[in-house]
Amino acid sequence: MKRRTIAKEIEYIGVGLHKGKNIKMRLLPGEDGIIFRRVDLEEDKNEISLDIINTFDLTRGTNLQNETGAKVYTIEHFLSALAAAQITDLIVELDGNELPICDGSARVFLELFEEAKIKELDKEIEPIVVKKPVYLTVGDKNIVALPYDGYKITYAIRFEHTFLKSQLAEFEIDMKTYKKEIAPARTFGFDYEIEYLKKNNLALGGTLENAIVVTKDGVLNPDGLRFEDEFVRHKMLDIIGDLKILNRPIKAHIIAIKAGHALDIEFAKLLKNM
């Protein structure tokens, strides 16, 4: 596969999920992988490369930091869209420490890439080809990669909750399917978490416009769900983004059960070292 970037620069301004401040994001063509550039910091310390060694604090999202301490938070939805668009090289300028949350899905990012157009580069990129089963289990959380001529994900979630219990979804991951079936799925949280998050200065930008809030018997969002199984589709969106940390195409059937960002990144380490 040829490496790919965007054909022209493009800008977007949107609120950041955790700090609740407007973030200006400027995307520029690149040829040196995925680089996050914090324009609000000193120039010689403000670039953070998409690299698994730069990940940290994976409790509530996927975050990166460089050796000088510059950080960028909540990148998983953006990475997911990058993976679907097969973009391998890009400069992402930000005037804050997180990406815009948009509507809580990856749909806006895909639209930005489409508007900027995709440009193939001369260099090629080697895919990760799973030739034998790869497993990772931590407690009741599991991820498996099986040999497969393509990219497919099967995902299962289970919560001990009165409304949200078990969901299962499986999709071939190609641009057409991703755009229609996965990209629109929004991030979600439970109503009982809100007070804790606010007290800890998290999710200050969270609203019903950019997240699903789950109650004991439904969702607070007045327009309801985009898919009956939107929750598991969003988890699928997340793992696609988290595995993009390797910035290489993947040929495998990924099966995930109750996984999350921390397990996803640990699994990416296994794939990297194959």
N, C-alpha and C positions, 0 to 999 in steps of 0.2 A: 504494500500500500504506500502511496505517496504521502509525504507529510503535507499538512494543510494549515492554512491560516485564513484570515479574512482579506478581502480585496481592498477595503477602505475603512478608515476609522469611523467610529460611531460613539455617541454619548447617550447616557441614561442617568436620570436622577431619581432616586427613590429612598424611602426610609429604611434604616437598618433595624433589624429585629430587636436586638438587645439594648442598644443605647437609645433608640427612638429618634435619632437625628438623621437629617437628609444626607445622603451619600451621593456624590457625583462620581460616576464610573465612566471612564473613557477607554474604549477598546481600540488597540492599534495593531496593524499587521506586525508579525514577528517571525524570526527564524531560529530562535534559541530556546525552544520549549515554551512552557507557560510561565510567565513572569508577572507577579503582582508587585506593583510599584506604588508605594505610599507617598503621594506628592505633598502630604502635610508633614513629612519628616525630612531630615537632612539627606541630601542627595547620595552621599557615599554610604549610607546605612539603610536605605529605604526599599531595596529590592529583595523580594522573597520568592525563591524558586519553588515550583511545584515538584516536590521531592518527598518521598516517604520519610526521610530522615528529619524533615522539618515539621512533621506533625506533632501536635501536643494537645493536651486537655480535650479528650474525645468524649466527654460525658454527655454533652448536649448538642454536639455538632462536630464538624471537621474543621480544624484550625491549623494554621501554619505560622511558624516564626523563623527568623534568620538568626545568625550567630550574634548579631548586635542587639537582639531583643525586639526588633520590629515584628509586629503580628498582624495577621488578617484572619478574621473569624467568619464562620458560617459560609463556607465555600461549596458545600456539597451539592446544592441545587444547580449552581453555576457549572460545576465540574460534570454533573450529569448531562446537562445540555451540550457541553463540549464533547463528551464521549459520543453522544448520539450524532452530532454533526461531524465527528471524526476530525476535530480541530486539534492539532498537536503543537502549534506554535502561535503565541499570542502575548501581547503586552496588555496588562489590565491595570490602568491607573485609577487610584482611589484617593479621595481626600479625607478618608476616615479609616477605622480599623475593622470594618466589616463590609460585606457586600449588601446591596439592597435586597430586601426580602421579596419585593414585587408583590405578587398575589399569593405567595407561599408555595408556588409550584416552580417548574422550570420553563413554563410556556413563554414568558416574556423574553428570557434569554435566547430561546430558539428563534423568536421573531427578530431579535436584534441581529443574530448571525445571518438570518435570511436576508435582512435589509442590507447588511454590509457585504453580502455575497461571499462565497467560499473560493479561495484561490489555492490551487495545487502548487507545491514547491518541487524543486528538482530532486531533493533527497528522499529516500525511502525510509520506512520505519518497519522494524521487525515485529510481528505479532507475538503475543504469548500464546503458545499452543499447548494445551493440556493433553498429555499423552497417556497419563495414568491417573487414577483417582487421587485427589488431594482433600484431606479432611482437617477440620478444626472444630473442637468441642470445648466449650467452657460452661459448666453447669448444664442448664437446659437449653443453651444456645448452640446452634450448629450451622456450619457452612461446609458444603462439599462442592468440589469441581470435578466433573466427569468429562472424558474425551467427547468431543462433539464437533461436527463440521459446520460451525456457525457460532452464534452467540445466543444462548437461551437462558432465561432465569425463571426458576420456580421459587416462590416465596410463600411462607406460612407464618402467620402471626397468631398469638393467643394472649388474651388479657383476662385477668380475673375481675371482670367488670360486668355490671348488669346489662349494659347496652352493647358494648364492644367486646365480643368474645373471640371467635376464631374466624379467620379469612384466609383463603388460598388463591393464588393467581399464578399464571404461567404465560409468558410471552416470548416469542422470538424477538430479539432486540435488533431491529433495523430502523432506519429513520422514519419510514411511514408509520410503522406500528408505534414507535416511541412517541411521535408527535400526537397521534390520536388517542392512544390508550394509557400513556404513562405521564407525559409531560404536564398535563393539566391537573394531576393529583396533588392536593395541597398538604402541607404539613399540619399536624394536629397535636392537641394537648388536652388534658383533662381539667375540668373546672376547678377541682380541688388543688391543682398545682399553681394556679394563678397567684394566690396570695404569697406563696413561698418565693416565686420568681420575682415578683415586684419588690419584695423585701430585700432581695439579694441583687437588686438593680439589673435584673435580666428580663427579657421580653418586654422592655419599655415601649417598643414600637409595635407590639403585637395587637392586632385588632381582628374583628370578624371579617375584615377585608383581606387579610393575609394569613389566616389560620382557621382551622376547624376547632371549635371548642366542644368537647364531648361532655355531656351530662349523664346522670344515672339512667335516663330514659330517652336520650336522643342527642341532637346537636343544637347549639345556640344559634347557629348561622341561619338567618331568615330564609335564605334561598336553598337551604338543605345541602345535599351532597351532589357532586358532579358525577360520581359513580356509586353504585351501591356498595362496592368494595374499595372505595377510594383510599381507605387506610392502608391496606396491603399494597396497593399500587404506589402509594407514596414511599413506602418502605423499599419497594423495588427501585424507585427513582433514586433513593438515597444510596443504595448499594452500588448502583451503576456509577454514581458520582464518586463514591469512596474508592472504588477500584480504579477510577481514572487517575488516582494518585500515582499510578505507574506510568501514565501517559503513553500506553501502548495498546493497540487493539487486542482483544481477547477472543480466542477460539475455545469455547468450553460451554458446558451446561452447568450453570451455577444453581445449587439448591441451598436455600437459606431458611432456617427455622428460628424465629425469635432473635435474629441477629440485631446488631446495632453498630454505631460508628466505630467503637473500640474494637469489636470483633472483626468488622470489615477490614480495618487497617492491619490487624494482625494477620488476617488471611491474605491480604495483598503482599505482605512480607514473604509468605510461603510461595506465592506465585512468582514473585520477583526472583527468588532463589532456586527456582526449578532448573 
